[in-house]
């Protein structure tokens, strides 16, 4: 698993000539790091003088972010696995008409899944931004910059994941599937820029 590697090993693997981990996995990792910073701000608020009124809310928020962070970590490998499935489909035999049909169907199924996975990452990363907004507004002001960085990491994750959705959709022949996915991509792209501006406006340093 990619997520069991040391940071330096993961970076070396990313920089190597192999196609995985690629932009999708790195986007998921970026979102997980953004979630980690957001969770940190919440935890730095709990038990601190002057924040007693929001301690319960920050405790609950930290737990919510923790679960989301753990999900995003699994998506680092999930994205790479989806790409490996695409490669495996292309390697299927194509000697007979039946094999050609089965191979074509397998490729299309794999490409659809390779588009669905990063779309899920984008939605999760946007949720990280929503939670970052909460901790920036109500949490420990001394950690506001960490919340801002978490927001920007999540923003990058959304946009990076959506690029991966689009590149994979280019190989999908199911027009209805492509249209539905593209509509979601466009909505998320528009939303993420708005959310980033809104959230960072609360950071006063």
PyMOL CGO cylinders between C-alpha atoms (Angstrom):
from pymol import cmd
from pymol.cgo import CYLINDER

trace = [
    CYLINDER, 0.00, 0.00, 0.00, 1.22, 3.48, -0.87, 0.3, 1, 1, 1, 1, 1, 1,
    CYLINDER, 1.22, 3.48, -0.87, 0.02, 4.89, 2.42, 0.3, 1, 1, 1, 1, 1, 1,
    CYLINDER, 0.02, 4.89, 2.42, 2.22, 2.49, 4.41, 0.3, 1, 1, 1, 1, 1, 1,
    CYLINDER, 2.22, 2.49, 4.41, 5.36, 3.97, 2.86, 0.3, 1, 1, 1, 1, 1, 1,
    CYLINDER, 5.36, 3.97, 2.86, 7.61, 6.55, 4.47, 0.3, 1, 1, 1, 1, 1, 1,
    CYLINDER, 7.61, 6.55, 4.47, 7.13, 10.08, 3.16, 0.3, 1, 1, 1, 1, 1, 1,
    CYLINDER, 7.13, 10.08, 3.16, 10.50, 9.99, 1.39, 0.3, 1, 1, 1, 1, 1, 1,
    CYLINDER, 10.50, 9.99, 1.39, 9.69, 6.64, -0.25, 0.3, 1, 1, 1, 1, 1, 1,
    CYLINDER, 9.69, 6.64, -0.25, 6.29, 7.90, -1.39, 0.3, 1, 1, 1, 1, 1, 1,
    CYLINDER, 6.29, 7.90, -1.39, 7.93, 10.96, -2.93, 0.3, 1, 1, 1, 1, 1, 1,
    CYLINDER, 7.93, 10.96, -2.93, 10.53, 8.81, -4.69, 0.3, 1, 1, 1, 1, 1, 1,
    CYLINDER, 10.53, 8.81, -4.69, 7.77, 6.56, -6.01, 0.3, 1, 1, 1, 1, 1, 1,
    CYLINDER, 7.77, 6.56, -6.01, 5.83, 9.59, -7.23, 0.3, 1, 1, 1, 1, 1, 1,
    CYLINDER, 5.83, 9.59, -7.23, 8.89, 11.01, -8.95, 0.3, 1, 1, 1, 1, 1, 1,
    CYLINDER, 8.89, 11.01, -8.95, 9.83, 7.73, -10.63, 0.3, 1, 1, 1, 1, 1, 1,
    CYLINDER, 9.83, 7.73, -10.63, 8.97, 6.68, -14.15, 0.3, 1, 1, 1, 1, 1, 1,
    CYLINDER, 8.97, 6.68, -14.15, 5.97, 4.61, -13.05, 0.3, 1, 1, 1, 1, 1, 1,
    CYLINDER, 5.97, 4.61, -13.05, 2.46, 6.00, -13.62, 0.3, 1, 1, 1, 1, 1, 1,
    CYLINDER, 2.46, 6.00, -13.62, 1.34, 5.46, -10.02, 0.3, 1, 1, 1, 1, 1, 1,
    CYLINDER, 1.34, 5.46, -10.02, 1.02, 7.22, -7.71, 0.3, 1, 1, 1, 1, 1, 1,
    CYLINDER, 1.02, 7.22, -7.71, -0.18, 9.95, -10.01, 0.3, 1, 1, 1, 1, 1, 1,
    CYLINDER, -0.18, 9.95, -10.01, -2.19, 13.12, -9.76, 0.3, 1, 1, 1, 1, 1, 1,
    CYLINDER, -2.19, 13.12, -9.76, -5.27, 11.39, -8.38, 0.3, 1, 1, 1, 1, 1, 1,
    CYLINDER, -5.27, 11.39, -8.38, -3.47, 9.79, -5.46, 0.3, 1, 1, 1, 1, 1, 1,
    CYLINDER, -3.47, 9.79, -5.46, -1.54, 12.98, -4.76, 0.3, 1, 1, 1, 1, 1, 1,
    CYLINDER, -1.54, 12.98, -4.76, -4.81, 14.93, -4.76, 0.3, 1, 1, 1, 1, 1, 1,
    CYLINDER, -4.81, 14.93, -4.76, -6.26, 12.54, -2.18, 0.3, 1, 1, 1, 1, 1, 1,
    CYLINDER, -6.26, 12.54, -2.18, -3.11, 12.93, -0.08, 0.3, 1, 1, 1, 1, 1, 1,
    CYLINDER, -3.11, 12.93, -0.08, -3.36, 16.71, -0.36, 0.3, 1, 1, 1, 1, 1, 1,
    CYLINDER, -3.36, 16.71, -0.36, -6.93, 16.54, 0.93, 0.3, 1, 1, 1, 1, 1, 1,
    CYLINDER, -6.93, 16.54, 0.93, -5.87, 14.24, 3.78, 0.3, 1, 1, 1, 1, 1, 1,
    CYLINDER, -5.87, 14.24, 3.78, -3.14, 16.70, 4.78, 0.3, 1, 1, 1, 1, 1, 1,
    CYLINDER, -3.14, 16.70, 4.78, -5.66, 19.53, 4.66, 0.3, 1, 1, 1, 1, 1, 1,
    CYLINDER, -5.66, 19.53, 4.66, -7.94, 17.49, 6.88, 0.3, 1, 1, 1, 1, 1, 1,
    CYLINDER, -7.94, 17.49, 6.88, -5.05, 16.85, 9.26, 0.3, 1, 1, 1, 1, 1, 1,
    CYLINDER, -5.05, 16.85, 9.26, -4.36, 20.56, 9.65, 0.3, 1, 1, 1, 1, 1, 1,
    CYLINDER, -4.36, 20.56, 9.65, -8.05, 21.29, 10.13, 0.3, 1, 1, 1, 1, 1, 1,
    CYLINDER, -8.05, 21.29, 10.13, -8.28, 18.59, 12.77, 0.3, 1, 1, 1, 1, 1, 1,
    CYLINDER, -8.28, 18.59, 12.77, -5.22, 20.04, 14.47, 0.3, 1, 1, 1, 1, 1, 1,
    CYLINDER, -5.22, 20.04, 14.47, -6.86, 23.46, 14.79, 0.3, 1, 1, 1, 1, 1, 1,
    CYLINDER, -6.86, 23.46, 14.79, -9.91, 21.86, 16.38, 0.3, 1, 1, 1, 1, 1, 1,
    CYLINDER, -9.91, 21.86, 16.38, -7.75, 19.91, 18.82, 0.3, 1, 1, 1, 1, 1, 1,
    CYLINDER, -7.75, 19.91, 18.82, -5.72, 23.02, 19.67, 0.3, 1, 1, 1, 1, 1, 1,
    CYLINDER, -5.72, 23.02, 19.67, -8.99, 24.68, 20.65, 0.3, 1, 1, 1, 1, 1, 1,
    CYLINDER, -8.99, 24.68, 20.65, -10.22, 21.99, 23.04, 0.3, 1, 1, 1, 1, 1, 1,
    CYLINDER, -10.22, 21.99, 23.04, -9.19, 22.71, 26.61, 0.3, 1, 1, 1, 1, 1, 1,
    CYLINDER, -9.19, 22.71, 26.61, -7.90, 26.21, 25.84, 0.3, 1, 1, 1, 1, 1, 1,
    CYLINDER, -7.90, 26.21, 25.84, -8.87, 29.17, 27.99, 0.3, 1, 1, 1, 1, 1, 1,
    CYLINDER, -8.87, 29.17, 27.99, -11.31, 31.46, 26.25, 0.3, 1, 1, 1, 1, 1, 1,
    CYLINDER, -11.31, 31.46, 26.25, -12.79, 28.73, 24.07, 0.3, 1, 1, 1, 1, 1, 1,
    CYLINDER, -12.79, 28.73, 24.07, -14.91, 26.95, 26.66, 0.3, 1, 1, 1, 1, 1, 1,
    CYLINDER, -14.91, 26.95, 26.66, -18.13, 27.85, 24.83, 0.3, 1, 1, 1, 1, 1, 1,
    CYLINDER, -18.13, 27.85, 24.83, -17.08, 25.96, 21.69, 0.3, 1, 1, 1, 1, 1, 1,
    CYLINDER, -17.08, 25.96, 21.69, -15.21, 23.08, 23.32, 0.3, 1, 1, 1, 1, 1, 1,
    CYLINDER, -15.21, 23.08, 23.32, -17.98, 20.56, 22.73, 0.3, 1, 1, 1, 1, 1, 1,
    CYLINDER, -17.98, 20.56, 22.73, -18.44, 21.64, 19.15, 0.3, 1, 1, 1, 1, 1, 1,
    CYLINDER, -18.44, 21.64, 19.15, -14.70, 21.51, 18.47, 0.3, 1, 1, 1, 1, 1, 1,
    CYLINDER, -14.70, 21.51, 18.47, -14.47, 18.05, 20.02, 0.3, 1, 1, 1, 1, 1, 1,
    CYLINDER, -14.47, 18.05, 20.02, -17.23, 16.81, 17.72, 0.3, 1, 1, 1, 1, 1, 1,
    CYLINDER, -17.23, 16.81, 17.72, -15.69, 18.59, 14.75, 0.3, 1, 1, 1, 1, 1, 1,
    CYLINDER, -15.69, 18.59, 14.75, -12.30, 17.00, 15.39, 0.3, 1, 1, 1, 1, 1, 1,
    CYLINDER, -12.30, 17.00, 15.39, -13.91, 13.56, 15.40, 0.3, 1, 1, 1, 1, 1, 1,
    CYLINDER, -13.91, 13.56, 15.40, -15.75, 14.28, 12.15, 0.3, 1, 1, 1, 1, 1, 1,
    CYLINDER, -15.75, 14.28, 12.15, -12.56, 15.45, 10.49, 0.3, 1, 1, 1, 1, 1, 1,
    CYLINDER, -12.56, 15.45, 10.49, -10.65, 12.42, 11.78, 0.3, 1, 1, 1, 1, 1, 1,
    CYLINDER, -10.65, 12.42, 11.78, -13.06, 10.06, 10.07, 0.3, 1, 1, 1, 1, 1, 1,
    CYLINDER, -13.06, 10.06, 10.07, -12.87, 12.08, 6.86, 0.3, 1, 1, 1, 1, 1, 1,
    CYLINDER, -12.87, 12.08, 6.86, -9.07, 12.14, 7.02, 0.3, 1, 1, 1, 1, 1, 1,
    CYLINDER, -9.07, 12.14, 7.02, -8.95, 8.37, 7.41, 0.3, 1, 1, 1, 1, 1, 1,
    CYLINDER, -8.95, 8.37, 7.41, -11.29, 7.95, 4.43, 0.3, 1, 1, 1, 1, 1, 1,
    CYLINDER, -11.29, 7.95, 4.43, -9.09, 10.20, 2.30, 0.3, 1, 1, 1, 1, 1, 1,
    CYLINDER, -9.09, 10.20, 2.30, -6.03, 8.14, 3.21, 0.3, 1, 1, 1, 1, 1, 1,
    CYLINDER, -6.03, 8.14, 3.21, -7.74, 5.05, 1.79, 0.3, 1, 1, 1, 1, 1, 1,
    CYLINDER, -7.74, 5.05, 1.79, -8.53, 7.00, -1.37, 0.3, 1, 1, 1, 1, 1, 1,
    CYLINDER, -8.53, 7.00, -1.37, -4.81, 7.51, -2.01, 0.3, 1, 1, 1, 1, 1, 1,
    CYLINDER, -4.81, 7.51, -2.01, -4.52, 3.79, -2.75, 0.3, 1, 1, 1, 1, 1, 1,
    CYLINDER, -4.52, 3.79, -2.75, -8.01, 3.55, -4.19, 0.3, 1, 1, 1, 1, 1, 1,
    CYLINDER, -8.01, 3.55, -4.19, -7.11, 5.94, -7.00, 0.3, 1, 1, 1, 1, 1, 1,
    CYLINDER, -7.11, 5.94, -7.00, -3.92, 4.09, -7.87, 0.3, 1, 1, 1, 1, 1, 1,
    CYLINDER, -3.92, 4.09, -7.87, -5.78, 0.79, -7.80, 0.3, 1, 1, 1, 1, 1, 1,
    CYLINDER, -5.78, 0.79, -7.80, -8.38, 2.18, -10.19, 0.3, 1, 1, 1, 1, 1, 1,
    CYLINDER, -8.38, 2.18, -10.19, -5.65, 3.13, -12.64, 0.3, 1, 1, 1, 1, 1, 1,
    CYLINDER, -5.65, 3.13, -12.64, -4.08, -0.32, -12.31, 0.3, 1, 1, 1, 1, 1, 1,
    CYLINDER, -4.08, -0.32, -12.31, -7.47, -1.79, -13.23, 0.3, 1, 1, 1, 1, 1, 1,
    CYLINDER, -7.47, -1.79, -13.23, -7.45, 0.30, -16.40, 0.3, 1, 1, 1, 1, 1, 1,
    CYLINDER, -7.45, 0.30, -16.40, -4.01, -1.01, -17.34, 0.3, 1, 1, 1, 1, 1, 1,
    CYLINDER, -4.01, -1.01, -17.34, -5.11, -4.57, -16.62, 0.3, 1, 1, 1, 1, 1, 1,
    CYLINDER, -5.11, -4.57, -16.62, -8.15, -4.16, -18.87, 0.3, 1, 1, 1, 1, 1, 1,
    CYLINDER, -8.15, -4.16, -18.87, -5.99, -2.99, -21.76, 0.3, 1, 1, 1, 1, 1, 1,
    CYLINDER, -5.99, -2.99, -21.76, -3.81, -6.09, -21.36, 0.3, 1, 1, 1, 1, 1, 1,
    CYLINDER, -3.81, -6.09, -21.36, -6.73, -8.49, -21.80, 0.3, 1, 1, 1, 1, 1, 1,
    CYLINDER, -6.73, -8.49, -21.80, -6.54, -10.77, -24.86, 0.3, 1, 1, 1, 1, 1, 1,
    CYLINDER, -6.54, -10.77, -24.86, -8.14, -9.59, -28.09, 0.3, 1, 1, 1, 1, 1, 1,
    CYLINDER, -8.14, -9.59, -28.09, -7.57, -12.46, -30.48, 0.3, 1, 1, 1, 1, 1, 1,
    CYLINDER, -7.57, -12.46, -30.48, -11.21, -13.41, -31.04, 0.3, 1, 1, 1, 1, 1, 1,
    CYLINDER, -11.21, -13.41, -31.04, -14.32, -11.27, -31.58, 0.3, 1, 1, 1, 1, 1, 1,
    CYLINDER, -14.32, -11.27, -31.58, -15.62, -12.39, -28.19, 0.3, 1, 1, 1, 1, 1, 1,
    CYLINDER, -15.62, -12.39, -28.19, -12.35, -11.43, -26.48, 0.3, 1, 1, 1, 1, 1, 1,
    CYLINDER, -12.35, -11.43, -26.48, -12.38, -8.06, -28.21, 0.3, 1, 1, 1, 1, 1, 1,
    CYLINDER, -12.38, -8.06, -28.21, -15.90, -7.39, -26.94, 0.3, 1, 1, 1, 1, 1, 1,
    CYLINDER, -15.90, -7.39, -26.94, -15.05, -8.46, -23.39, 0.3, 1, 1, 1, 1, 1, 1,
    CYLINDER, -15.05, -8.46, -23.39, -11.89, -6.38, -23.44, 0.3, 1, 1, 1, 1, 1, 1,
    CYLINDER, -11.89, -6.38, -23.44, -13.72, -3.29, -24.70, 0.3, 1, 1, 1, 1, 1, 1,
    CYLINDER, -13.72, -3.29, -24.70, -16.37, -3.65, -21.99, 0.3, 1, 1, 1, 1, 1, 1,
    CYLINDER, -16.37, -3.65, -21.99, -13.72, -4.14, -19.30, 0.3, 1, 1, 1, 1, 1, 1,
    CYLINDER, -13.72, -4.14, -19.30, -11.87, -1.04, -20.46, 0.3, 1, 1, 1, 1, 1, 1,
    CYLINDER, -11.87, -1.04, -20.46, -15.03, 1.05, -20.33, 0.3, 1, 1, 1, 1, 1, 1,
    CYLINDER, -15.03, 1.05, -20.33, -15.97, -0.23, -16.88, 0.3, 1, 1, 1, 1, 1, 1,
    CYLINDER, -15.97, -0.23, -16.88, -12.46, 0.51, -15.61, 0.3, 1, 1, 1, 1, 1, 1,
    CYLINDER, -12.46, 0.51, -15.61, -12.42, 4.00, -17.12, 0.3, 1, 1, 1, 1, 1, 1,
    CYLINDER, -12.42, 4.00, -17.12, -15.77, 4.81, -15.52, 0.3, 1, 1, 1, 1, 1, 1,
    CYLINDER, -15.77, 4.81, -15.52, -14.49, 3.71, -12.13, 0.3, 1, 1, 1, 1, 1, 1,
    CYLINDER, -14.49, 3.71, -12.13, -11.28, 5.67, -12.68, 0.3, 1, 1, 1, 1, 1, 1,
    CYLINDER, -11.28, 5.67, -12.68, -13.48, 8.75, -13.11, 0.3, 1, 1, 1, 1, 1, 1,
    CYLINDER, -13.48, 8.75, -13.11, -15.76, 8.00, -10.15, 0.3, 1, 1, 1, 1, 1, 1,
    CYLINDER, -15.76, 8.00, -10.15, -12.91, 7.62, -7.65, 0.3, 1, 1, 1, 1, 1, 1,
    CYLINDER, -12.91, 7.62, -7.65, -11.40, 11.11, -8.04, 0.3, 1, 1, 1, 1, 1, 1,
    CYLINDER, -11.40, 11.11, -8.04, -14.88, 12.63, -8.15, 0.3, 1, 1, 1, 1, 1, 1,
    CYLINDER, -14.88, 12.63, -8.15, -15.41, 11.16, -4.69, 0.3, 1, 1, 1, 1, 1, 1,
    CYLINDER, -15.41, 11.16, -4.69, -12.11, 12.66, -3.59, 0.3, 1, 1, 1, 1, 1, 1,
    CYLINDER, -12.11, 12.66, -3.59, -13.25, 16.07, -4.84, 0.3, 1, 1, 1, 1, 1, 1,
    CYLINDER, -13.25, 16.07, -4.84, -16.46, 15.89, -2.82, 0.3, 1, 1, 1, 1, 1, 1,
    CYLINDER, -16.46, 15.89, -2.82, -14.56, 14.80, 0.29, 0.3, 1, 1, 1, 1, 1, 1,
    CYLINDER, -14.56, 14.80, 0.29, -12.00, 17.56, -0.15, 0.3, 1, 1, 1, 1, 1, 1,
    CYLINDER, -12.00, 17.56, -0.15, -14.78, 20.14, -0.43, 0.3, 1, 1, 1, 1, 1, 1,
    CYLINDER, -14.78, 20.14, -0.43, -16.14, 18.82, 2.86, 0.3, 1, 1, 1, 1, 1, 1,
    CYLINDER, -16.14, 18.82, 2.86, -12.71, 19.40, 4.38, 0.3, 1, 1, 1, 1, 1, 1,
    CYLINDER, -12.71, 19.40, 4.38, -12.99, 23.03, 3.31, 0.3, 1, 1, 1, 1, 1, 1,
    CYLINDER, -12.99, 23.03, 3.31, -16.39, 23.36, 4.99, 0.3, 1, 1, 1, 1, 1, 1,
    CYLINDER, -16.39, 23.36, 4.99, -14.95, 22.01, 8.24, 0.3, 1, 1, 1, 1, 1, 1,
    CYLINDER, -14.95, 22.01, 8.24, -11.90, 24.25, 7.92, 0.3, 1, 1, 1, 1, 1, 1,
    CYLINDER, -11.90, 24.25, 7.92, -14.25, 27.22, 7.75, 0.3, 1, 1, 1, 1, 1, 1,
    CYLINDER, -14.25, 27.22, 7.75, -15.76, 26.21, 11.07, 0.3, 1, 1, 1, 1, 1, 1,
    CYLINDER, -15.76, 26.21, 11.07, -12.45, 25.86, 12.91, 0.3, 1, 1, 1, 1, 1, 1,
    CYLINDER, -12.45, 25.86, 12.91, -11.11, 29.09, 11.44, 0.3, 1, 1, 1, 1, 1, 1,
    CYLINDER, -11.11, 29.09, 11.44, -14.20, 30.99, 12.54, 0.3, 1, 1, 1, 1, 1, 1,
    CYLINDER, -14.20, 30.99, 12.54, -14.59, 29.44, 15.99, 0.3, 1, 1, 1, 1, 1, 1,
    CYLINDER, -14.59, 29.44, 15.99, -11.30, 27.78, 16.81, 0.3, 1, 1, 1, 1, 1, 1,
    CYLINDER, -11.30, 27.78, 16.81, -7.96, 28.79, 18.28, 0.3, 1, 1, 1, 1, 1, 1,
    CYLINDER, -7.96, 28.79, 18.28, -7.00, 32.05, 16.59, 0.3, 1, 1, 1, 1, 1, 1,
    CYLINDER, -7.00, 32.05, 16.59, -3.31, 31.29, 17.05, 0.3, 1, 1, 1, 1, 1, 1,
    CYLINDER, -3.31, 31.29, 17.05, -3.75, 28.40, 14.60, 0.3, 1, 1, 1, 1, 1, 1,
    CYLINDER, -3.75, 28.40, 14.60, -5.75, 30.33, 11.99, 0.3, 1, 1, 1, 1, 1, 1,
    CYLINDER, -5.75, 30.33, 11.99, -2.89, 30.15, 9.50, 0.3, 1, 1, 1, 1, 1, 1,
    CYLINDER, -2.89, 30.15, 9.50, -2.89, 26.36, 9.80, 0.3, 1, 1, 1, 1, 1, 1,
    CYLINDER, -2.89, 26.36, 9.80, -6.59, 26.37, 8.99, 0.3, 1, 1, 1, 1, 1, 1,
    CYLINDER, -6.59, 26.37, 8.99, -5.86, 28.55, 5.98, 0.3, 1, 1, 1, 1, 1, 1,
    CYLINDER, -5.86, 28.55, 5.98, -3.20, 26.15, 4.71, 0.3, 1, 1, 1, 1, 1, 1,
    CYLINDER, -3.20, 26.15, 4.71, -5.59, 23.25, 5.28, 0.3, 1, 1, 1, 1, 1, 1,
    CYLINDER, -5.59, 23.25, 5.28, -8.18, 25.08, 3.20, 0.3, 1, 1, 1, 1, 1, 1,
    CYLINDER, -8.18, 25.08, 3.20, -5.75, 25.65, 0.34, 0.3, 1, 1, 1, 1, 1, 1,
    CYLINDER, -5.75, 25.65, 0.34, -4.54, 22.05, 0.41, 0.3, 1, 1, 1, 1, 1, 1,
    CYLINDER, -4.54, 22.05, 0.41, -8.15, 20.90, 0.15, 0.3, 1, 1, 1, 1, 1, 1,
    CYLINDER, -8.15, 20.90, 0.15, -8.82, 23.39, -2.66, 0.3, 1, 1, 1, 1, 1, 1,
    CYLINDER, -8.82, 23.39, -2.66, -5.88, 22.00, -4.61, 0.3, 1, 1, 1, 1, 1, 1,
    CYLINDER, -5.88, 22.00, -4.61, -7.17, 18.49, -3.96, 0.3, 1, 1, 1, 1, 1, 1,
    CYLINDER, -7.17, 18.49, -3.96, -10.59, 19.35, -5.40, 0.3, 1, 1, 1, 1, 1, 1,
    CYLINDER, -10.59, 19.35, -5.40, -9.15, 20.85, -8.57, 0.3, 1, 1, 1, 1, 1, 1,
    CYLINDER, -9.15, 20.85, -8.57, -6.53, 18.13, -8.99, 0.3, 1, 1, 1, 1, 1, 1,
    CYLINDER, -6.53, 18.13, -8.99, -9.08, 15.37, -8.55, 0.3, 1, 1, 1, 1, 1, 1,
    CYLINDER, -9.08, 15.37, -8.55, -11.40, 17.00, -11.07, 0.3, 1, 1, 1, 1, 1, 1,
    CYLINDER, -11.40, 17.00, -11.07, -8.63, 17.12, -13.67, 0.3, 1, 1, 1, 1, 1, 1,
    CYLINDER, -8.63, 17.12, -13.67, -8.31, 13.37, -13.23, 0.3, 1, 1, 1, 1, 1, 1,
    CYLINDER, -8.31, 13.37, -13.23, -12.05, 12.94, -13.66, 0.3, 1, 1, 1, 1, 1, 1,
    CYLINDER, -12.05, 12.94, -13.66, -11.94, 14.86, -16.93, 0.3, 1, 1, 1, 1, 1, 1,
    CYLINDER, -11.94, 14.86, -16.93, -8.97, 13.01, -18.38, 0.3, 1, 1, 1, 1, 1, 1,
    CYLINDER, -8.97, 13.01, -18.38, -10.64, 9.68, -17.69, 0.3, 1, 1, 1, 1, 1, 1,
    CYLINDER, -10.64, 9.68, -17.69, -14.01, 10.79, -19.03, 0.3, 1, 1, 1, 1, 1, 1,
    CYLINDER, -14.01, 10.79, -19.03, -12.31, 11.50, -22.35, 0.3, 1, 1, 1, 1, 1, 1,
    CYLINDER, -12.31, 11.50, -22.35, -12.06, 7.74, -22.89, 0.3, 1, 1, 1, 1, 1, 1,
    CYLINDER, -12.06, 7.74, -22.89, -15.63, 6.89, -21.82, 0.3, 1, 1, 1, 1, 1, 1,
    CYLINDER, -15.63, 6.89, -21.82, -18.11, 6.24, -24.63, 0.3, 1, 1, 1, 1, 1, 1,
    CYLINDER, -18.11, 6.24, -24.63, -21.28, 6.31, -22.52, 0.3, 1, 1, 1, 1, 1, 1,
    CYLINDER, -21.28, 6.31, -22.52, -22.55, 9.80, -23.37, 0.3, 1, 1, 1, 1, 1, 1,
    CYLINDER, -22.55, 9.80, -23.37, -25.11, 9.96, -20.55, 0.3, 1, 1, 1, 1, 1, 1,
    CYLINDER, -25.11, 9.96, -20.55, -22.46, 8.98, -18.00, 0.3, 1, 1, 1, 1, 1, 1,
    CYLINDER, -22.46, 8.98, -18.00, -20.08, 11.61, -19.36, 0.3, 1, 1, 1, 1, 1, 1,
    CYLINDER, -20.08, 11.61, -19.36, -22.76, 14.32, -19.30, 0.3, 1, 1, 1, 1, 1, 1,
    CYLINDER, -22.76, 14.32, -19.30, -23.79, 13.56, -15.72, 0.3, 1, 1, 1, 1, 1, 1,
    CYLINDER, -23.79, 13.56, -15.72, -20.21, 13.47, -14.49, 0.3, 1, 1, 1, 1, 1, 1,
    CYLINDER, -20.21, 13.47, -14.49, -19.26, 16.62, -16.40, 0.3, 1, 1, 1, 1, 1, 1,
    CYLINDER, -19.26, 16.62, -16.40, -22.17, 18.49, -14.83, 0.3, 1, 1, 1, 1, 1, 1,
    CYLINDER, -22.17, 18.49, -14.83, -20.90, 17.57, -11.37, 0.3, 1, 1, 1, 1, 1, 1,
    CYLINDER, -20.90, 17.57, -11.37, -17.35, 18.54, -12.31, 0.3, 1, 1, 1, 1, 1, 1,
    CYLINDER, -17.35, 18.54, -12.31, -18.46, 21.97, -13.50, 0.3, 1, 1, 1, 1, 1, 1,
    CYLINDER, -18.46, 21.97, -13.50, -20.48, 22.57, -10.34, 0.3, 1, 1, 1, 1, 1, 1,
    CYLINDER, -20.48, 22.57, -10.34, -17.59, 21.58, -8.10, 0.3, 1, 1, 1, 1, 1, 1,
    CYLINDER, -17.59, 21.58, -8.10, -15.09, 23.73, -10.00, 0.3, 1, 1, 1, 1, 1, 1,
    CYLINDER, -15.09, 23.73, -10.00, -17.32, 26.76, -9.62, 0.3, 1, 1, 1, 1, 1, 1,
    CYLINDER, -17.32, 26.76, -9.62, -18.06, 26.03, -5.97, 0.3, 1, 1, 1, 1, 1, 1,
    CYLINDER, -18.06, 26.03, -5.97, -14.49, 25.44, -4.82, 0.3, 1, 1, 1, 1, 1, 1,
    CYLINDER, -14.49, 25.44, -4.82, -13.26, 28.87, -5.91, 0.3, 1, 1, 1, 1, 1, 1,
    CYLINDER, -13.26, 28.87, -5.91, -16.17, 30.56, -4.15, 0.3, 1, 1, 1, 1, 1, 1,
    CYLINDER, -16.17, 30.56, -4.15, -15.60, 28.57, -0.98, 0.3, 1, 1, 1, 1, 1, 1,
    CYLINDER, -15.60, 28.57, -0.98, -11.89, 29.28, -0.86, 0.3, 1, 1, 1, 1, 1, 1,
    CYLINDER, -11.89, 29.28, -0.86, -12.45, 33.03, -1.10, 0.3, 1, 1, 1, 1, 1, 1,
    CYLINDER, -12.45, 33.03, -1.10, -15.16, 32.91, 1.57, 0.3, 1, 1, 1, 1, 1, 1,
    CYLINDER, -15.16, 32.91, 1.57, -13.13, 30.83, 4.00, 0.3, 1, 1, 1, 1, 1, 1,
    CYLINDER, -13.13, 30.83, 4.00, -9.85, 32.72, 3.66, 0.3, 1, 1, 1, 1, 1, 1,
    CYLINDER, -9.85, 32.72, 3.66, -11.69, 36.01, 4.23, 0.3, 1, 1, 1, 1, 1, 1,
    CYLINDER, -11.69, 36.01, 4.23, -12.11, 34.90, 7.86, 0.3, 1, 1, 1, 1, 1, 1,
    CYLINDER, -12.11, 34.90, 7.86, -8.36, 34.58, 8.40, 0.3, 1, 1, 1, 1, 1, 1,
    CYLINDER, -8.36, 34.58, 8.40, -7.14, 37.75, 10.08, 0.3, 1, 1, 1, 1, 1, 1,
    CYLINDER, -7.14, 37.75, 10.08, -3.40, 37.80, 10.71, 0.3, 1, 1, 1, 1, 1, 1,
]
cmd.load_cgo(trace, "trace")
